[in-house]
Amino acid sequence: MTAPAADAVAVLVNGASRRLPAGTSVATLVASLGRSPQGLAVAVNLEVVVRSRWEATLLGEGDRVEVLTAAQGG
């Protein structure tokens, strides 16, 4: 059995396990999902990440990420 690469991290994205390169930002993750950032909301470890912080928010080992379609309503 081989050890996981030190330059990758395991995260959960919408409940599915993924390995991402170390240093992956929320913005890069959203782009890799093939989704436009318009109308999306992202939470990391149950904390909403405002879009202006997506590029600066780096994902780490064990992070839980939810990428959701934002909806208006009340």
C-alpha positions in Angstrom: 0.0 0.0 0.0 1.4 3.4 -0.9 1.2 6.5 1.3 -0.8 9.4 0.0 1.2 12.1 -1.8 2.4 14.8 0.5 1.3 17.4 -2.1 -2.3 16.4 -2.0 -5.1 16.7 0.6 -8.3 14.8 1.1 -11.5 16.8 1.4 -15.2 16.2 1.2 -17.0 18.1 -1.5 -20.8 17.9 -1.2 -20.3 14.6 0.7 -18.0 13.0 -1.8 -14.3 12.4 -1.0 -11.8 14.1 -3.3 -8.1 14.4 -3.4 -6.9 17.9 -4.4 -3.5 19.4 -4.8 -2.2 21.0 -1.6 -2.9 24.8 -1.8 -6.1 24.5 -3.8 -8.3 27.5 -3.3 -12.1 27.6 -3.1 -12.1 29.5 -6.5 -10.0 26.8 -8.1 -12.2 24.0 -6.7 -15.3 25.8 -8.1 -13.7 26.1 -11.5 -12.7 22.5 -11.5 -16.3 21.5 -10.9 -17.1 23.2 -14.2 -19.5 25.6 -12.6 -19.9 29.3 -13.0 -19.5 31.2 -9.7 -22.6 33.1 -10.5 -25.4 32.1 -8.2 -23.2 29.8 -6.0 -22.6 29.8 -2.3 -19.7 27.9 -0.7 -19.2 26.9 2.9 -16.0 25.3 4.3 -16.4 23.5 7.6 -19.9 25.0 8.0 -18.7 28.6 7.6 -19.9 30.5 4.5 -16.9 31.9 2.5 -17.8 35.2 0.8 -16.9 35.2 -2.9 -14.3 38.0 -2.4 -12.3 35.4 -0.2 -12.6 32.4 -2.5 -9.1 32.9 -4.1 -7.5 33.4 -0.7 -9.3 30.5 1.1 -7.0 27.5 0.8 -8.4 24.0 1.4 -6.7 21.7 3.8 -6.7 18.0 4.9 -10.2 16.9 6.1 -12.0 20.1 5.1 -15.7 19.7 4.4 -16.9 21.8 1.5 -20.4 22.5 0.4 -21.0 24.1 -3.0 -24.6 25.1 -3.3 -26.8 27.0 -5.7 -27.9 30.1 -4.0 -31.7 30.6 -3.9 -33.8 33.7 -3.1 -36.8 33.4 -1.0 -38.2 33.9 2.3 
